[in-house]
Amino acid sequence: MRHRAHLSAVDRRWLLAVSLAVVMLVTVVTVLTPQSTSLASPASQAIGPLQWTKVHSAPGVYWNKLYFVDQNVGYAVGGNDWDIQQGEASFAKTTDGGQTWTTRKIPGSRHFMIGLACLDAQQCWVAGTNQMWRTIDGGATWTPLYNAGYGGWFWSTEVARDPLTVLMGTTGYSADSNLTGNFLRSTNGTSFTPVVAGGTLVAWDIECQPGGVCYTAIKGGYYRSTNYGAKWDRRSVGSALDGRFYGVNCTDANTCWLVGKRPDDTSGAFNPVIYTASGGASWTRANVTGLPTTGMLWDVQMVDNQHGYAVGCESVPFNDEKCVSPGVILQTTDGHNWNAIPAPTLATGAAPGLTDLQVFAMDDIFVLDWAGNIWHGTIAPTPTPTPTETPTATPTATPTATPTPSTGWVKGIAFHDLDGDAWRDPGEPGLADASMALRQGTDAAYTATSGEGGQFSFPAVGPGQYTLAGIAAPAGYLPSTSVMAFEVAANQGLTFYVGYQLEPTPTATFTATPTETATPTPTATATATVTPTATSTPTATATATVPPTATPTPEVSNLHIPLVLR
């Protein structure tokens, strides 16, 4: 959830080369009956092609969530790729309406943050991995919060103002484990208690409306509360509208949209956008064009009952929530029909997956991408036509089209696994001269050898199923015997860390043969037997294969174990 209703009534265009007037839109409340499907809206919105400007870039940061407190102050959170289980999470902040941003680390945090919500410009809460953090000084300092003994990960954050309620969405609940609740809830911002809603289901996105009605997007439906999350009901949207839902947005307590991707049964209907105008009593499948059935939507935000946007990507592996590329943005002008419009594109031509958005108006939108960028979308001004002379035709060279990449890539680091835990920890050095292969079946389709620092790369890998296996270890190290299976897709990459341990130092032991005394015989000499010291087998590990904290994995994936959640 991001700050929505308090901002959407204000047309907050930037003061750039010229000064633009701030226009207040008249807000009229439309009362919808419980069975109504009307999405009538009084708002007047400027509609047209969006012109995208990259307002911030943080190389190496993967943005997850965006939240604007008011017209000027906004935050974003992210960190490392979900597959990289090391390093600290990052946040970005703007105080000038998104024109400029500053990115900083959250000291002591782990890997990445994905939940974000604020009470005001100074007080914000974030969550990710198995941690929760709070700032009361606008991000100058961050304080860790006790997670009430919850043993899983956190995926969403919401802050309600009347009265103060902070909600953290979890991996889910399980009665026989340390997954003690579907939510952690606080009424003072610091002390949290578990709340059970039922099911080991990830609470991907939470939104609360004034008065206490809250919705949470989950697999197969949603949770609904009428008392700011003190108690929840688990609700289904029906088998015909089934899906994995990741984003929720409401314009009032009764009118909401859920977005996501296809359900577990891939032969079923594709319902990336559904909506209700009756508080969940009934749901309607929206008409969506421009999103392949392999695609997913991460989040949605409506300006009013008719106008809004949703963001995501065109292709994502079924058992993976990582929205890499290419990015997609859908637009609606009636709440029911959604159409793809051009998404932000890098200078290289790549269109990274889009992970979150903030919509102030249909011609004023911010989006995050999975490549560390923050974008601002506005409607380009219509130029005034002026008379021009007709130029004399001259021959011009026909440009050669740049082909779309048809291969993916695999890279990684071979390292000395000093503590033998099959995980690259800080201080464990990279190793040169480690040879490895990408195999298809028993054939080595590609080979590579690590260079200085341990880096290795397979730069142009054809799409398909592969295994990564060691061929030869660096001199003085034991060979790696583990094999990692995964899939390579076109224009996408994977990163692996392959650990090696030193060969054991030989230890000599001596066994003396007794000398018989009955008859003279030559004295037996001692025979040395070399016994190798026991050592663990090094393991090639994909970055996100072993999470630092136990999380339920009811579905199995060879690559993204902490991401394959129900």
Secondary structure, DSSP 8 states (H G I E B T S, - for coil): ----HHHHTEE----SSS----EE---------TT------------S-EEEEEEEE-TT-EEEEEEESSSS-EEEEEES-TT---S--EEEEESSTTSS-EEEE-TT--SB--EEEESSSS-EEEEETTEEEEESSTTSS-EEE--TT--S-EEEEEEEETTEEEEEEEEEE-TTSS-EEEEEEESSSS--EEE--SSS----EEEE-TTS-EEEEEBTEEEEESSTTSS-EEEE--GGG--EEEEEEESSSS-EEEEEE--SSTTS---SEEEESSTTSS-EE-EEES--TT-EEEEEEESSSS-EEEEEES---TT-----SSEEEEEESSSSEEEEE-----TTS----EEEEEEEETTEEEEEETTSEEEEEEE----------------------------EEEEEEEEE-TTSSSS--TT--B-SS-EEEEEETTEEEEEEE--TTSEEEEEEE-SEEEEEEEEE--TTB-----EEEEEE-TT-EEEEEEEE-B----EEEEE-----SSS-------EEEEE--------EEETTSS-SS----SS--SS-GGG---
